[in-house]
């Protein structure tokens, strides 16, 4: 879609109503997303992606008057969530790898926490170190790799969204880190209503796209490997 297709229509009150309505519809779709059994990593992942999208839209409505960077981050993250939905729908067994990424994320968070200490042998760090050891044992038990994060360019290539990425990710990138544009521009230059509106409509567009993908999803049960279910594995406590 072109820039002209993403100009917001309606008053602020109408846009807020639209954000809340879309969030509510996503909640309904998420509650109806079939998680067919405890091994259905695909249904489990899709359900949580829909819930994530709904929560982002609710937050956007509640922080509607926040700076343009918040609007940009929301639109950007909904774009990535949409890519994840499309990728998992095109290759459902990949949901097992996506589930394993949560363990990798927690390992990295814990390792970052440990690195903040001058003494890595500090007794107070033992619970964090033991948690990492436990996560690695759980991954080995369930034959799960320490899965690497799927980058946006990777997801764009897999889902054939190159045109969308080229058109709008360059715009997002100027607002989600301290770019020269954001640092040096005058407030009324960087935070123009027309640019803010683009991000608002982008957020609604990707939320609606996730909704349609979820509503269109149907098919026979998608079985994963037998054993501990995804809903148990997601906490890596077994």
Secondary structure, 3 states (H helix, E strand, C coil): CCHHHHCCCCCHHHHHHHHHHHHHHHHHHHHCCCCCCCCCHHHHHHHHHHHHHHHHHHHHHHCCCCCHHHHHHHHHHHHHHHHHHHHHHHCCCHHHHHHHHHHHHHHHHHHHHHHCCCCCCCHHHHHHHHHHHHHHHHHHHCCCCCCCCCCHHHHHHHHCCHHHHHHHHHHHHCCCCCCHHHHHCCHHHHCCHHHHHHHHHHHHHHHHHHHHHHHHCCCCCCCCCCCCCHHHHCCCCC
